[in-house]
């Protein structure tokens, strides 16, 4: 299964950085802020047969409880009633699913049909 990822897909965190060394440092820090989740999604070949949610549950022992009323724009921006917008730290594509990861441990999995699962993994 082909896996693709993009750090700071909206450019919200890094578009203002012109120096290549500072940009590399900033993107490395964004990836580090994501913890183990990118490693699990991008490189776990033992669970390629599982959808992203089930695959993450095999690694994350603390439960994944759905957060209702979340909205994810086509660019990955996270909206929740009465909260400020949040921009993804990373976008990962695996099969027909897209995972966005945000600050505060928020993770959104978007299916090809537009269905959505949002949880907190911290």
DOFI-502131 format. One record per residue (C-alpha): residue number from 1; x, y, z. Coordinates in steps of 0.1 Angstrom, whole numbers, plus 5000, padded with zeros to 4 digits. Example, Ala and Ser with C-alpha at 12.3 -4.5 7.8 and 13.67 -1.06 7.14 Angstrom:
<atoms>
<atom><n>1</n><u>5123</u><v>4955</v><w>5078</w></atom>
<atom><n>2</n><u>5137</u><v>4989</v><w>5071</w></atom>
</atoms>
This chain:
<atoms>
<atom><n>1</n><u>5000</u><v>5000</v><w>5000</w></atom>
<atom><n>2</n><u>5014</u><v>5034</v><w>4990</w></atom>
<atom><n>3</n><u>5017</u><v>5059</v><w>5018</w></atom>
<atom><n>4</n><u>5023</u><v>5096</v><w>5013</w></atom>
<atom><n>5</n><u>5027</u><v>5125</v><w>5037</w></atom>
<atom><n>6</n><u>5032</u><v>5162</v><w>5038</w></atom>
<atom><n>7</n><u>5043</u><v>5182</v><w>5068</w></atom>
<atom><n>8</n><u>5024</u><v>5215</v><w>5072</w></atom>
<atom><n>9</n><u>5001</u><v>5209</v><w>5042</w></atom>
<atom><n>10</n><u>4984</u><v>5243</v><w>5045</w></atom>
<atom><n>11</n><u>5017</u><v>5262</v><w>5050</w></atom>
<atom><n>12</n><u>5003</u><v>5278</v><w>5081</w></atom>
<atom><n>13</n><u>5035</u><v>5271</v><w>5101</w></atom>
<atom><n>14</n><u>5063</u><v>5273</v><w>5076</w></atom>
<atom><n>15</n><u>5053</u><v>5295</v><w>5046</w></atom>
<atom><n>16</n><u>5069</u><v>5326</v><w>5061</w></atom>
<atom><n>17</n><u>5103</u><v>5309</v><w>5065</w></atom>
<atom><n>18</n><u>5127</u><v>5317</v><w>5037</w></atom>
<atom><n>19</n><u>5160</u><v>5303</v><w>5050</w></atom>
<atom><n>20</n><u>5163</u><v>5266</v><w>5040</w></atom>
<atom><n>21</n><u>5181</u><v>5256</v><w>5072</w></atom>
<atom><n>22</n><u>5154</u><v>5272</v><w>5093</w></atom>
<atom><n>23</n><u>5127</u><v>5256</v><w>5072</w></atom>
<atom><n>24</n><u>5143</u><v>5222</v><w>5077</w></atom>
<atom><n>25</n><u>5145</u><v>5228</v><w>5114</w></atom>
<atom><n>26</n><u>5109</u><v>5239</v><w>5116</w></atom>
<atom><n>27</n><u>5096</u><v>5209</v><w>5096</w></atom>
<atom><n>28</n><u>5116</u><v>5186</v><w>5117</w></atom>
<atom><n>29</n><u>5101</u><v>5201</v><w>5149</w></atom>
<atom><n>30</n><u>5066</u><v>5198</v><w>5134</w></atom>
<atom><n>31</n><u>5072</u><v>5161</v><w>5127</w></atom>
<atom><n>32</n><u>5086</u><v>5156</v><w>5162</w></atom>
<atom><n>33</n><u>5055</u><v>5172</v><w>5177</w></atom>
<atom><n>34</n><u>5034</u><v>5145</v><w>5160</w></atom>
<atom><n>35</n><u>5051</u><v>5118</v><w>5182</w></atom>
<atom><n>36</n><u>5047</u><v>5081</v><w>5171</w></atom>
<atom><n>37</n><u>5016</u><v>5085</v><w>5150</w></atom>
<atom><n>38</n><u>5034</u><v>5092</v><w>5116</w></atom>
<atom><n>39</n><u>5057</u><v>5062</v><w>5123</w></atom>
<atom><n>40</n><u>5027</u><v>5040</v><w>5128</w></atom>
<atom><n>41</n><u>5008</u><v>5052</v><w>5098</w></atom>
<atom><n>42</n><u>5036</u><v>5054</v><w>5073</w></atom>
<atom><n>43</n><u>5058</u><v>5025</v><w>5082</w></atom>
<atom><n>44</n><u>5038</u><v>4998</v><w>5099</w></atom>
<atom><n>45</n><u>5037</u><v>4972</v><w>5071</w></atom>
<atom><n>46</n><u>5024</u><v>4945</v><w>5095</w></atom>
<atom><n>47</n><u>4989</u><v>4961</v><w>5096</w></atom>
<atom><n>48</n><u>4985</u><v>4971</v><w>5060</w></atom>
<atom><n>49</n><u>4953</u><v>4951</v><w>5058</w></atom>
<atom><n>50</n><u>4936</u><v>4973</v><w>5085</w></atom>
<atom><n>51</n><u>4919</u><v>5007</v><w>5081</w></atom>
<atom><n>52</n><u>4937</u><v>5036</v><w>5098</w></atom>
<atom><n>53</n><u>4915</u><v>5037</v><w>5128</w></atom>
<atom><n>54</n><u>4919</u><v>5000</v><w>5135</w></atom>
<atom><n>55</n><u>4956</u><v>5001</v><w>5128</w></atom>
<atom><n>56</n><u>4961</u><v>5030</v><w>5152</w></atom>
<atom><n>57</n><u>4941</u><v>5012</v><w>5179</w></atom>
<atom><n>58</n><u>4966</u><v>4983</v><w>5177</w></atom>
<atom><n>59</n><u>4993</u><v>5007</v><w>5188</w></atom>
<atom><n>60</n><u>4975</u><v>5030</v><w>5211</w></atom>
<atom><n>61</n><u>4963</u><v>5013</v><w>5243</w></atom>
<atom><n>62</n><u>4943</u><v>5042</v><w>5258</w></atom>
<atom><n>63</n><u>4911</u><v>5041</v><w>5237</w></atom>
<atom><n>64</n><u>4901</u><v>5063</v><w>5208</w></atom>
<atom><n>65</n><u>4868</u><v>5081</v><w>5217</w></atom>
<atom><n>66</n><u>4851</u><v>5100</v><w>5189</w></atom>
<atom><n>67</n><u>4848</u><v>5138</v><w>5191</w></atom>
<atom><n>68</n><u>4814</u><v>5148</v><w>5176</w></atom>
<atom><n>69</n><u>4806</u><v>5180</v><w>5157</w></atom>
<atom><n>70</n><u>4840</u><v>5184</v><w>5142</w></atom>
<atom><n>71</n><u>4844</u><v>5197</v><w>5106</w></atom>
<atom><n>72</n><u>4875</u><v>5192</v><w>5084</w></atom>
<atom><n>73</n><u>4878</u><v>5215</v><w>5053</w></atom>
<atom><n>74</n><u>4892</u><v>5202</v><w>5021</w></atom>
<atom><n>75</n><u>4926</u><v>5216</v><w>5030</w></atom>
<atom><n>76</n><u>4926</u><v>5199</v><w>5064</w></atom>
<atom><n>77</n><u>4917</u><v>5228</v><w>5086</w></atom>
<atom><n>78</n><u>4899</u><v>5217</v><w>5117</w></atom>
<atom><n>79</n><u>4867</u><v>5235</v><w>5129</w></atom>
<atom><n>80</n><u>4848</u><v>5229</v><w>5161</w></atom>
<atom><n>81</n><u>4820</u><v>5251</v><w>5174</w></atom>
<atom><n>82</n><u>4832</u><v>5281</v><w>5194</w></atom>
<atom><n>83</n><u>4869</u><v>5270</v><w>5191</w></atom>
<atom><n>84</n><u>4895</u><v>5287</v><w>5169</w></atom>
<atom><n>85</n><u>4905</u><v>5270</v><w>5136</w></atom>
<atom><n>86</n><u>4934</u><v>5245</v><w>5138</w></atom>
<atom><n>87</n><u>4957</u><v>5238</v><w>5110</w></atom>
<atom><n>88</n><u>4972</u><v>5203</v><w>5104</w></atom>
<atom><n>89</n><u>5008</u><v>5196</v><w>5114</w></atom>
<atom><n>90</n><u>5009</u><v>5168</v><w>5090</w></atom>
<atom><n>91</n><u>4987</u><v>5151</v><w>5063</w></atom>
<atom><n>92</n><u>4992</u><v>5114</v><w>5057</w></atom>
<atom><n>93</n><u>4975</u><v>5094</v><w>5030</w></atom>
<atom><n>94</n><u>4972</u><v>5056</v><w>5032</w></atom>
<atom><n>95</n><u>4951</u><v>5038</v><w>5007</w></atom>
<atom><n>96</n><u>4918</u><v>5057</v><w>5004</w></atom>
<atom><n>97</n><u>4921</u><v>5073</v><w>5038</w></atom>
<atom><n>98</n><u>4936</u><v>5106</v><w>5048</w></atom>
<atom><n>99</n><u>4948</u><v>5114</v><w>5084</w></atom>
<atom><n>100</n><u>4954</u><v>5149</v><w>5096</w></atom>
<atom><n>101</n><u>4972</u><v>5155</v><w>5129</w></atom>
<atom><n>102</n><u>4968</u><v>5187</v><w>5149</w></atom>
<atom><n>103</n><u>4981</u><v>5203</v><w>5181</w></atom>
<atom><n>104</n><u>4968</u><v>5190</v><w>5214</w></atom>
<atom><n>105</n><u>4968</u><v>5154</v><w>5202</w></atom>
<atom><n>106</n><u>4939</u><v>5158</v><w>5178</w></atom>
<atom><n>107</n><u>4937</u><v>5133</v><w>5150</w></atom>
<atom><n>108</n><u>4912</u><v>5133</v><w>5121</w></atom>
<atom><n>109</n><u>4907</u><v>5104</v><w>5097</w></atom>
<atom><n>110</n><u>4888</u><v>5112</v><w>5065</w></atom>
<atom><n>111</n><u>4875</u><v>5085</v><w>5043</w></atom>
<atom><n>112</n><u>4872</u><v>5088</v><w>5005</w></atom>
<atom><n>113</n><u>4834</u><v>5091</v><w>5009</w></atom>
<atom><n>114</n><u>4839</u><v>5121</v><w>5032</w></atom>
<atom><n>115</n><u>4830</u><v>5103</v><w>5065</w></atom>
<atom><n>116</n><u>4851</u><v>5115</v><w>5094</w></atom>
<atom><n>117</n><u>4865</u><v>5101</v><w>5127</w></atom>
<atom><n>118</n><u>4881</u><v>5126</v><w>5150</w></atom>
<atom><n>119</n><u>4898</u><v>5117</v><w>5183</w></atom>
<atom><n>120</n><u>4924</u><v>5128</v><w>5207</w></atom>
<atom><n>121</n><u>4956</u><v>5107</v><w>5211</w></atom>
<atom><n>122</n><u>4979</u><v>5122</v><w>5236</w></atom>
</atoms>
